[in-house]
C-alpha cells in the first residue's frame, strides 16, 4: 500500500497487478504513449501561442489601456489577429484564455481548469 500511495503522488495513472498477460501490458503501454502524445501536442500548441504573443508589441497588447483612438485600436487588433494567426476575434479570445491573459469565454473547455486565470 505505501508503494501505491507513493506512486500515485509521483504521477502514476495505472497499476498492473501480477500476474498480468502480455495483452494487458501492451494495452497499458499503448495508453501511456497516447497520453504522452496528447500532452506533447498540447504543450507544443501552448508554446506556439506563447511565441506568437511574445511577438506582439506592448502597444498591440494593451492598446485599449493606452487611450488611443478606436481606429488605431482596430488597426492593432487586426495586427494581433494576423500575428497570432487567429481566424476570428473569437479565436483570439480563446487564445488569450489559453495563455491566461483573459478569463475563458463561456463554453470554453478551458473553463474546466481549476487554476485561476
LUMFIGU-827734 format. One record per residue (C-alpha): residue in one letter; x, y, z; residue number from 1. Coordinates in steps of 0.5 Angstrom, whole numbers, plus 500, padded with zeros to 3 digits. Layout:
% residues N
<residuo->a&east->X&north->Y&up->Z&num->NUM>
...
//
This chain:
% residues 117
<residuo->x&east->500&north->500&up->500&num->1>
<residuo->x&east->505&north->505&up->502&num->2>
<residuo->x&east->509&north->504&up->495&num->3>
<residuo->x&east->502&north->505&up->491&num->4>
<residuo->x&east->501&north->512&up->495&num->5>
<residuo->x&east->508&north->514&up->493&num->6>
<residuo->x&east->507&north->512&up->486&num->7>
<residuo->x&east->500&north->516&up->486&num->8>
<residuo->x&east->503&north->522&up->489&num->9>
<residuo->x&east->509&north->521&up->484&num->10>
<residuo->x&east->504&north->521&up->478&num->11>
<residuo->x&east->502&north->514&up->477&num->12>
<residuo->x&east->496&north->513&up->473&num->13>
<residuo->x&east->495&north->506&up->473&num->14>
<residuo->x&east->498&north->500&up->476&num->15>
<residuo->x&east->499&north->493&up->474&num->16>
<residuo->x&east->498&north->487&up->479&num->17>
<residuo->x&east->502&north->481&up->478&num->18>
<residuo->x&east->501&north->476&up->474&num->19>
<residuo->x&east->499&north->480&up->468&num->20>
<residuo->x&east->498&north->478&up->461&num->21>
<residuo->x&east->502&north->481&up->455&num->22>
<residuo->x&east->496&north->484&up->452&num->23>
<residuo->x&east->495&north->488&up->459&num->24>
<residuo->x&east->502&north->490&up->459&num->25>
<residuo->x&east->501&north->492&up->451&num->26>
<residuo->x&east->495&north->496&up->453&num->27>
<residuo->x&east->498&north->500&up->458&num->28>
<residuo->x&east->504&north->502&up->454&num->29>
<residuo->x&east->499&north->504&up->448&num->30>
<residuo->x&east->495&north->508&up->453&num->31>
<residuo->x&east->501&north->511&up->456&num->32>
<residuo->x&east->504&north->513&up->449&num->33>
<residuo->x&east->497&north->516&up->447&num->34>
<residuo->x&east->497&north->520&up->454&num->35>
<residuo->x&east->504&north->523&up->452&num->36>
<residuo->x&east->503&north->525&up->445&num->37>
<residuo->x&east->497&north->529&up->447&num->38>
<residuo->x&east->501&north->532&up->453&num->39>
<residuo->x&east->506&north->534&up->448&num->40>
<residuo->x&east->501&north->536&up->443&num->41>
<residuo->x&east->498&north->541&up->448&num->42>
<residuo->x&east->505&north->543&up->450&num->43>
<residuo->x&east->507&north->545&up->443&num->44>
<residuo->x&east->501&north->549&up->442&num->45>
<residuo->x&east->502&north->553&up->448&num->46>
<residuo->x&east->509&north->554&up->446&num->47>
<residuo->x&east->506&north->557&up->439&num->48>
<residuo->x&east->501&north->561&up->443&num->49>
<residuo->x&east->507&north->564&up->447&num->50>
<residuo->x&east->511&north->565&up->442&num->51>
<residuo->x&east->506&north->569&up->438&num->52>
<residuo->x&east->504&north->573&up->444&num->53>
<residuo->x&east->511&north->575&up->445&num->54>
<residuo->x&east->512&north->578&up->438&num->55>
<residuo->x&east->507&north->583&up->440&num->56>
<residuo->x&east->509&north->590&up->441&num->57>
<residuo->x&east->507&north->593&up->448&num->58>
<residuo->x&east->502&north->597&up->444&num->59>
<residuo->x&east->499&north->591&up->441&num->60>
<residuo->x&east->498&north->588&up->448&num->61>
<residuo->x&east->495&north->594&up->451&num->62>
<residuo->x&east->492&north->599&up->446&num->63>
<residuo->x&east->486&north->599&up->450&num->64>
<residuo->x&east->489&north->602&up->456&num->65>
<residuo->x&east->493&north->607&up->452&num->66>
<residuo->x&east->488&north->611&up->451&num->67>
<residuo->x&east->489&north->611&up->443&num->68>
<residuo->x&east->483&north->612&up->438&num->69>
<residuo->x&east->478&north->607&up->436&num->70>
<residuo->x&east->481&north->607&up->429&num->71>
<residuo->x&east->488&north->605&up->432&num->72>
<residuo->x&east->485&north->600&up->437&num->73>
<residuo->x&east->482&north->597&up->431&num->74>
<residuo->x&east->489&north->597&up->427&num->75>
<residuo->x&east->492&north->594&up->432&num->76>
<residuo->x&east->487&north->589&up->433&num->77>
<residuo->x&east->488&north->587&up->426&num->78>
<residuo->x&east->495&north->586&up->427&num->79>
<residuo->x&east->494&north->582&up->433&num->80>
<residuo->x&east->490&north->577&up->430&num->81>
<residuo->x&east->495&north->577&up->424&num->82>
<residuo->x&east->501&north->576&up->428&num->83>
<residuo->x&east->497&north->571&up->433&num->84>
<residuo->x&east->494&north->567&up->426&num->85>
<residuo->x&east->487&north->567&up->429&num->86>
<residuo->x&east->481&north->566&up->425&num->87>
<residuo->x&east->477&north->571&up->428&num->88>
<residuo->x&east->476&north->575&up->434&num->89>
<residuo->x&east->473&north->569&up->438&num->90>
<residuo->x&east->479&north->565&up->436&num->91>
<residuo->x&east->484&north->571&up->439&num->92>
<residuo->x&east->480&north->571&up->446&num->93>
<residuo->x&east->480&north->563&up->446&num->94>
<residuo->x&east->488&north->564&up->445&num->95>
<residuo->x&east->488&north->570&up->451&num->96>
<residuo->x&east->484&north->565&up->455&num->97>
<residuo->x&east->489&north->559&up->454&num->98>
<residuo->x&east->495&north->564&up->455&num->99>
<residuo->x&east->491&north->566&up->462&num->100>
<residuo->x&east->491&north->573&up->459&num->101>
<residuo->x&east->484&north->574&up->460&num->102>
<residuo->x&east->478&north->570&up->463&num->103>
<residuo->x&east->476&north->564&up->459&num->104>
<residuo->x&east->470&north->565&up->454&num->105>
<residuo->x&east->463&north->562&up->457&num->106>
<residuo->x&east->463&north->554&up->454&num->107>
<residuo->x&east->471&north->554&up->453&num->108>
<residuo->x&east->474&north->548&up->455&num->109>
<residuo->x&east->479&north->552&up->459&num->110>
<residuo->x&east->474&north->554&up->464&num->111>
<residuo->x&east->475&north->547&up->467&num->112>
<residuo->x&east->482&north->548&up->469&num->113>
<residuo->x&east->481&north->550&up->477&num->114>
<residuo->x&east->487&north->554&up->477&num->115>
<residuo->x&east->485&north->562&up->477&num->116>
<residuo->x&east->486&north->566&up->471&num->117>
//
